[in-house]
């Protein structure tokens, strides 16, 4: 923020500018603008009539940061809209091509003592003025002063009303230091991605503020969107819940933001924001600024910069990114493939859209064919925006699951957490890393505790809840593991990994019927179980009915051996049947094919009867585990 003069007001046209109070009035009514746009106006007005070169203006607005010229262009555009100005027939701001900008309107500078409006003579003719008695003149002068004071009073009242919305209505709101932000609700079908984008932008920006704890629930939109916001706040163990309700009519967007006390259910603050769809970024700026104001946050200059940073200036690129993110969050095979298309479209529309590259990297990371392209996309995202945490976590994910580069993975996870300590996904994957690298207590126990910390950051994530169940399974805490997986399924009944983990856990507990039931739940989901046609599934049922769980696994081994697409699961089949050599053979194949699940081999209890085998130890050595 540029320094503000504490004792000057400026008047130009119908506007009054008070830098000290950070207030812009038009005909006595407040004009809401973002902090950076306000600073831009102050710089131009204070140097009215003089050309401000672009470099000079950028230096005033961002003294401690390196920013692109596009940021200045965006501010000027937003300022022109606020002033009702037109670039082609500038009344206030003149563009000097390739050089900079000049404030061309006539500016009257007033000290605090001259703050009242000037009372201009009503006699504009050239005829002699009527002679007025002294007493009458004094009375008219008194009346004019009264009118001037009334105008000031009304202006002050307007400002007070405005700031009553922008600042806490009570002390309770200003004391809130932990919030959760569920996905915003869309009242129009098909606009879910837009509502998600609003919430994600707010989460991303507010998470950069060190004095505020922000717990997202975007990992699972369907659950959070249908849940009482008070219940969400209590489950997330925060002081307040910030909700949003989006409604779009044609090219207009309306968003109602509410701040609710998670304990008393009191409405602490609420405001409706309106703008055109093409001005969606300005709308996001306004929401962010008002939320920061209502929470009474004392921001550093760096935090102010992060709050006002726009990821892209292209609305179509932004919409494509949010559609991709909505699909990616589901993590299904089909959804991940579709997310590629949207992320790729986003970066085609804006080649400097860092989040677009980051999203594409996170999608590639889960694909057994495309994962080698992940780091290129992630590094491009970081080149464009080094403040992003997600690309580092994504690179760490690839280092761990596909490359078995353990030191490199840990370095990236730590970097992601350093950039954003509240980024649940980085803590989530780092917890898995810690458990699978160690493979046994105390490393697995430490991984469990780290996963619980990730869960505290995002309690509504089905992935984190399910993976906590997996790590508890690795730690032989089977009952706790079952509870964690059941919690994941309560959040998302279709979250397949939770069913898979339950299957493994029930087998270790000797609960064969329950384990087989989980297998068939997964098998009924498209593309989740290889060769799950009705004939094959009937063969599984018949084998289990005739010979119990061993018969089921022999049939499973027979089917998978004909179509060896998942070497790790085949190795599990052989291990469960006590066939060590077959299990080791398929683990070798999993190593040659870089099977995604092979990272679990050291921690997975199903292979505990192989730990003393020389071939098994040699495999771990080659994986640098």
N, C-alpha and C positions, 0 to 999 in steps of 0.2 A: 504494500500500500504506500502511495506517495504521501509525503508530509502534508498536512492540511493547515491552512491559515486559521487561527482560532478567533480572529476578530474581524473578518470580512465576509460580506455577502455580495452576491453578484446578481444583477438583473439583466435579462436579455429577452426581448419579445415578451411573451406571457409567462416566462419562466423566472423563478428565483432559485438560486443555488446557494446552499449553506454547507460549505466543506466541513466545518467543525462538527456539525450535527449529522453530516452525511445525509442530507435531505435535499431533494429536488421537488419543487412545487410548480405546477402549472395552473395559473388562475386560482391559487390558493389550495389546490388539490395535490396530494402527493403522487409522484410518478415513480413506480417501483422499477428499479434497475439493479443489476447484479453489482457486487462490489467492484469488480474490475472495470465494468462499463462506467460506473460512477467515477472511478479514478481517471479514466480516459477523458471524461467530460471536464473534470477539474483541471487537468493538465492543459487542455485546449483553451478553456476559458481564461485561465490565469495568464496565458500567452496569446490572448486574442489579438487578431490582426497580424500576427507573425507566423511565418512558416515553421512548423515543427517537423523536422525530418523524421523519417520512419525510425532510423536507428536511435535518435534522441528520444523519441516517444517510447520506444520499446525499453530503453534504458531506465526511463522514469517509472514505467509500469512494472517491469520485471528486473529490478536491480541485481538480484542474486540468482538469476536463472537464465539459461539459454533457451529461447523459444523461437518458433518459426514465425515468419511474417504473417502467416495465415491467422494467427491468434489476434494480431492487431487488426487485421481486416475484419475479422468476426466481431470484435468490439465496436469498431466504427459502424458496421452495418447495424448492430443492435442499438447503438446510440442514435443513429438516424431514425430508426423506427420509433424509438421512445420520444424523440423530439418532433416526429411528424415531418422529417426532412426528406428531401429528394436529391439524390446524387446529381441528377441531370440539371436541376435548377436549385442549387444549394442556397438555402436561406441562412443556415447556421454553419455547416461544415463543408469546406471546399477541398476537393481532392486535387493535389498538384501532381500530375502524372509522374511516376517513377521517383518522386522525391518525398512527399509526405502530405500533411494536412494543415489547413489553416481555418481557425474559427473566425468567420467573416461577419457575424451579426454584431450590432452595436451593443457593447457591454457597459453597464453602469456598475461601478464598484462602490459599495457602501460599507461604512464602518458599522459596528453594532449600534452606535447611537443614532445612526441614520437608517435603521432597519425598516421604519415605517414607510409605506408607499408615498411617493411624491404626489402632491395634490396640484395638478396642473390647472392653469387658468381655463375657465370655460368660455372666456371671451376671445373668439378666434377671428372676429371681423376687424376691419380697419377703421370702423367708426369709433368715435370717442366713447369710452365706457360711461355708463350712467354713474353719476356721483352718488355714493352711498354714505349715509350717516355713519359716524364712527361706531356708535353703539351696535348698529345692524352689522357692520363689517366685523366687529369683534365677535358677535353672536354666530355669524357664518363661519368665521375662522374656528370658533370653538366646535361648531357642528362638524366641520371638516376633519378636525382632529379626532372627534368622536368616531366618525366614519372610518378614519384610518386605523384607529385602535380596534374597531370592530372587525375590519378586514384581517388585521393581524391575529386577532383572537380566533377568527374562523379558520385561518390558515393553521394556527397552532392546534386547534381542535381536530382539523383534518389529519395533521401529522400524528397527533396522539391516537386517533382511531387507526391509522395505518400501522403504527408501531405496536398497537395493542394486538394486532394479528402477527406481526413479525417477531415480537418478543414474548417472553413468558407472561401468561395471564395471571400466574401466581408463582410463588416461590417453589412450589413442588416441581414444576416442569424444569426450572433452572437447576435443580439438584439432581436430576436424572443423569446417571453416568453409565448405565448399561441398558441397551435396548435390543429388541429383536425386530426384524423387518420381514414379515411373511410376504410371499408373492402378492402383488397387487391384484385385485379382482377386476376383471373386465366384464362390463355389462353387455358387450356386443360379441357374439360368437365370431371367432377368427382373429380377434385382437389380443389373444392371450400373450403372444410374443411381445406386443407393445407394453402390456402391463408388466410382464416379467422384466423387460428392459428398464422400465422406470424404477422398479425395486432394485434391480442389480446395480444400476448406476448409483443409486443412493447408498447401497451397501458398500460398493467399491470406494466411493468418495469418503463416506463417514468412517470407514475402517482405517483410513489414513490418519485419523486424529487420535493421538496417543491417550488422551484423557477420557476417551469414550470407548466402551466395549460394545461391539456390534456383533450380534449373533444372527446369521442368516438362516432362512429356512427354504432357500431356493433349490436346495438339492432335491426336494420333492414337492412340486407345486400342488399336485392334486390333493394331498393330505392337508397341507397348510391352508389352502384356499377354502377348504370346507370345514375348518375348525374354528371354534370360538377364539378370537384374538387374545382374550384374557387367559384362556387355557394355554395358548401358545407361549405367552410370556411366562407363565408359571412353570411350564415344562422346561423352558430355556433358562430358568432361574435368573431373570433379569428384572429390572425395576419397572420397565415400561415396554409397551408394544406399539410400533408405528405401523399403521395400516394405510392402504391406499385403495381407492375405488375409481377406476377409469371408465369414462364414457365418451365415445366418439360419435359425433353426428356429422356426416359428410367430411369436411376438411377441418372441423373444429374439434378440439380435445379438451375435456374437462376432467380434472383429477381432484378428488377430495382426500386430503391427508388428515389423519387423526392420530393423536398421541394419547394412549390409555394407560393408566396406572395398573400394573399387573396384579397388585394386591388388593387395592381398594375398589377397583373397577371404575375409578373416576376418570371422566374425560378431562384431560389436562389442557388440550389445545386442539383446534380443528380449523382448517381453512380450505377453501375451494380455489383451485388455480385453473385459469382458462387461457387458451391460446390456439393459434392455428397449428395444424399438423406440420406445416413446413417450418414452424418455429419451435419444434419439439425440443431442441437443444436449449433454447432460451427458457422454455418451461421447466426443464430439468434444473437449470441454473437457479431459477427462482425458488423452486422447491427446496433445493439443497441449502441455499442461503437462509431461507426462512426457518428450516429445521435447525440449522446451526445456531441461528439467533434465538429461537425459542428455548433451546437447551442452555443458553447462556454460556456457550463455549468460548474460551479465550484462545484464539488461534494464533499460531506462529505464522510468520510470513510464508514459510514453506507450505504449511497446511492450507493457507488461503489459496496458494497457487494450485495445489492439488484439487481443491474443491471446485475451482473454476475451469479445470482442464477438460476440454472436449475431445473424445476419442476420434471423432470424424466429423466432417462438415457435410457429408453426403447422407441424406435421409434414407435413400434406397440401400446403401451399404449397411447402414445401421439396422434397418429392418431385416435384411438378409442375415446379418450376424445374430440377431436375437432369435430368429427362427431356427438357425443352426444350434444355438445354445439350448433352446427348449428341447430339441430332439436329442442333443448330446446328453442332457441330464437324465434321460430315460435309460441310457446305456444298452438298449437292445441292439442286436446285430443290424436289423433293418433300419432302426432310427439312426444309428451311427453312420451308416452308408448315406442316408439322406442328408445328414448334417454336413457331409463333405461338400455337397452341391451348394448349400447355402453359404458356407464359409468361403468357398472358392468364388462365388458370385460377389460376396462382400469385398474381397480384395481386388477383384476385377474392377469394381466400381470406384474403389479408393485404394490405390497402391500403397498408401502410407497409413493404412488403418491397422494399427498394431494389434488391437483386440481380434481383428479378423484372422491375422496370422496365428495368434495364440490359440484361438478356437480351432483352427484347422490342425495345428500341431497336436492339440489334445485329442482330436478325433483320430488322426493318424496313429497315435500311440497305442490304440487298442486294436489295430488291424494287423493281422499276421503277415500281410503282403506289403502294406504301405508304411509300416513303422519306421523303415530306414529313412523316410523323408521327414520324420518328426523334427529332428534337431535343426534342419535347415529352416523350417517354418518358425520354430521357437526362437532361433537366433535372430531371424529377421524381425520378429516382434520386439525383441529386446533392443535391437539396433534402433528401432523407431521410438521405443519407450522403455528406458532402463528401469523405470519404477514399477514395472509389472512383476508380480510374484509368480503367477501361474506358469509362464514359460519355463522358469527354473524347476518348478515341481514336475512339469511334464518331461523335461529332459532327465530328471532324476528317475522318473517312472520307467523310461526307456532304458536307462543305464542299468536299472535293477532287473526288470522282467525279461528284456531281450538281449542285453549285452553282457550281463553279469559283471559289470564294472562297478564294484561295490564302493570303492573310494570315490569315484566320480559321482555315483548316485547320492552318497551322503553329503558331498559338497554342495550339490544342487538343492537338496532338500533344506539344508541349513541356510543357504542363500535365500530361498523362498521365504522361510520363516523370519529371517532377519528383515526382509523388505516388508512383510506383512505378518506380524505375530498372530493375527486373528484369522489367518487363512487356514480353514479347517482341513482342506484337501492335502496341503503340504504336511501337516501333522499326521493325517491319516496314513499317507504312503510312507512317511518316515517311521511310523510305528510298525508297519509290515516289514520294512527293511530291517529294523532292529531285531525283530523276532526271527525272521528266516535266516539272517546271517548267523545268529548265535545258534539257533536250532534246538536249544535246550535251556533249562533254567540255569542262571538267572536272566539270560538274554530274553527269553520268551516272556517271562514275568514283567520285565521292563517294557517290552513291546505292548503288553496288555495295559500297563499304566499309561503309556503314551497314547494308546488308542482311546482310553477313557478321557484323556485330555482333549483329543480331537472331537470326541462325542460331546463334551461340554461346550465346544464352540458351535456345534450344529447338531442338536439332539434329534432333529427330524430327518436326518440323512439315513435312508435305508441301507446305503452302502457301508457307512461307518458302523451302524448297529450290527449288520451281518458280519462284517470283517472283525468286529470285536468278538463275535461268536466263534469265528474261525481261530483267532488267536487264543481264546480260552480253551478251545478244543486242542490246540497245540500244547497248551499248558496242562492238559489232562483235567481241567475243571469242567467236567461235562455238563453238570446241571446248570451252572452259570452260562455255559455256552448255548444251551438250549433256550434259556430265557432271553438271551441277546438276539438270537435268530428269530424267535417268536415276536419280539418287539419290532424287528425289521419288517416282518410280515404284517404286523398290525398297522404299520405305516403304509406299506405297499404290498398287498397280497400277491402281486405278480412279480416280486423281486426274486428271480430264480436262484441267485447265489445262496440266499438264506435257506431255500429248500435243499440245495445240494449239500450245504454244510450240515443241516439237520440229518440228512441221510447218513453222512459219515459219522456223526456223533452217536446216533442211535445204534449203528453197527458196533461201535466200541462199547456201548452200554449193554449189548446183547439184546436190543429191542428190534428184532428182525422185522416184524410186521410193520412197525412204524417206519423203519428204514425203507422198506419196499414201497410203502405208501408214498413217501416223499419222492421216490424215483418216478413213480407213475404220474405224480402231479407235474413234475418237470417234463415228462415225456409227452404230455398232452399239449404242451406249448410248442408252436411251430418253430422248427429249426434249433430246438434246444437239445435234443437227444438224437444222435446219429442213428438213422434207420429205425425210426419209431413208427413204422407203418403198422396197421392193425394186425397183420399176420405175425410180425415179429413180437409185438407186445403180447399177443396171445401165447406165444411160445414162452415168453418170460413168466407169465402167470402160471402156465401149466407146469413149468419146471419148478417154480417155487412151491406149488401145491403138492407136487410129487416128492420132491427131495429137500424142501426147506431152502434156507438161504444159500447153502453150498450149491444146490442145483440151480438156483437163480444165477449165481456168479459163474458157473460153468457155461450156462447158456449165453450170458453176457459176454464172456470171453470168446466164445465161438463166433458170435455176431461181429464183435469188434475186430477179431483176427481176420475176418474176410474183408473188412474195410478199415484198415489201420490208419485212421486219420487223427487219432488222439493217443499217441504212444504213452503218455503219462497215465491216462485212465486205464489203459490196458495193463500197465505195470501194476496199478492198484488191484486190478482183478486177480492177477497172478499172486500178488502178495497176500490177498485175503484168502486165497485157496492154499496158501502155504507153499507155493511153487517158487522157490527162491531164484532158481536159474532163469525161469521165464520172466520173473519180475525184473531181474537185473538186465536181461536182454532188451526188454522194452524200455528200461531207463536209459540204456545206451542209445536206443533209437530216439528217445526224447531229447537226449543230448545232441545227437547229430542234426535233428530237425529244429533245434532251439525251441522246444515246446514252452509255451507261455507259463504253464503251471510248474515247470521243473524247479523254479525258485523255492518251492515249498518242501522240496525233497528232504532236507535236513531236519525240518521241524515236524513233518507229517507223521503222526503215530502209526499209520498203516505200514510204514516201512521200518518200524523199530526192530523187527526180526532180521533186518539186513545190516544193521549198523556195524556189526563185527566182521562183515564180509569184506575181503580185500578189494573186490571189484567196486563195492559201494564206496569205500574210502577213497579209492583212486578216482572215482567219478567226482566226489566232492573236491578233491585236490585240483582236478582239471577245471572245475567251475570256480576255483579260487575261493572256496568256502572254508 
